[in-house]
Amino acid sequence: MKISARNQLKGRIIEITKGATTAHVRIDIGGAIVTSSITNAAVDDLGLAVGKDAYAVVKASDVMIAID
């Protein structure tokens, strides 16, 4: 697979929580956890499962930083 996005983080799926229509997929990328919200249909179409390798692909036009 080739993709134009530069922010590709390879990791392992550690948890999938399905809701009514949306799933939260948690990927461990070397000690940090990235969580993605995708449709349940996408989880099924991609054959995602805990323990499988996957990429978190981040596409963001803005990155905000906040402090207290």
ABEGO torsion letter per residue (X at the ends): XBBABABBBBBBBABBBBBAABBBBBBBAGGBBBBBBBBAAAAAAAGBBBGBBBBBBBBBABBBBBBX
